């Protein structure tokens, strides 16, 4: 019982504004399909229109919740196909039964489940909603799973690129540190002193000695600094 409560809690915590927006977008798509398929040809009454809203909102809610439940089940080790298949079947049953009960409570009816019709005809409306939810739910889940796989692959590629850039930066830093350690501070100071004396004796000769020193330092440190800059920009 505790595990079930924890599972339900994880599903509820997974609901974000994006899932709610996705549910409403799915509802809008289902509503558009219903308008093009039923409303325009048959011109139903306002009660039938509100019935359609209840039906499609319930279908959208059921499909999105099925996806969230299946995701949690897969994260806990369940097989993906089995988790999504079972979730959408249960969601379809839930949508078929719930929309019928809610509409009966609100006094909303479609053309197929008017009170004057037989009980069998009225109950068949639940079967139609079950079938529609299952059909559209499977299509939605296929698209969602494909999107999720693409996002997971993209995250792996980005993580690998970031890891490679960090490794290159660490390698460049280690090489730079090794080369810097090879520079003899005493010899560098002595060379600078020689350059200073050369400037005092002959400005042209001192400038030549300074250029030679600069080129020598660039030859040692330049490639590593360039590699480090490239790694940082990546």
Rosetta blueprint (number, residue, H / E / L):
1 X L
2 X H
3 X H
4 X H
5 X H
6 X H
7 X H
8 X H
9 X H
10 X H
11 X H
12 X H
13 X H
14 X L
15 X L
16 X L
17 X H
18 X H
19 X H
20 X H
21 X H
22 X H
23 X H
24 X H
25 X H
26 X H
27 X H
28 X H
29 X H
30 X H
31 X H
32 X H
33 X H
34 X H
35 X H
36 X H
37 X H
38 X H
39 X H
40 X H
41 X H
42 X H
43 X L
44 X L
45 X L
46 X H
47 X H
48 X H
49 X H
50 X H
51 X H
52 X H
53 X H
54 X H
55 X H
56 X H
57 X H
58 X H
59 X H
60 X H
61 X H
62 X H
63 X H
64 X H
65 X H
66 X H
67 X H
68 X H
69 X H
70 X H
71 X H
72 X H
73 X H
74 X H
75 X H
76 X L
77 X L
78 X L
79 X L
80 X H
81 X H
82 X H
83 X H
84 X H
85 X H
86 X H
87 X H
88 X H
89 X H
90 X H
91 X H
92 X H
93 X H
94 X H
95 X H
96 X H
97 X H
98 X H
99 X H
100 X H
101 X H
102 X H
103 X H
104 X H
105 X H
106 X H
107 X L
108 X L
109 X L
110 X L
111 X L
112 X L
113 X L
114 X L
115 X L
116 X L
117 X L
118 X L
119 X H
120 X H
121 X H
122 X H
123 X H
124 X H
125 X H
126 X H
127 X H
128 X H
129 X H
130 X H
131 X H
132 X H
133 X H
134 X H
135 X H
136 X H
137 X H
138 X H
139 X H
140 X H
141 X H
142 X H
143 X H
144 X H
145 X H
146 X H
147 X H
148 X H
149 X H
150 X H
151 X H
152 X H
153 X H
154 X H
155 X H
156 X H
157 X H
158 X H
159 X H
160 X H
161 X H
162 X H
163 X H
164 X H
165 X H
166 X H
167 X H
168 X H
169 X H
170 X H
171 X H
172 X H
173 X H
174 X H
175 X H
176 X H
177 X H
178 X H
179 X H
180 X H
181 X H
182 X H
183 X L
184 X L
185 X H
186 X H
187 X H
188 X H
189 X H
190 X H
191 X H
192 X H
193 X H
194 X H
195 X H
196 X H
197 X H
198 X H
199 X H
200 X H
201 X H
202 X L
203 X H
204 X H
205 X H
206 X H
207 X H
208 X H
209 X H
210 X H
211 X H
212 X H
213 X H
214 X H
215 X H
216 X H
217 X H
218 X H
219 X H
220 X H
221 X H
222 X H
223 X H
224 X H
225 X H
226 X H
227 X H
228 X H
229 X H
230 X H
231 X H
232 X H
233 X H
234 X L
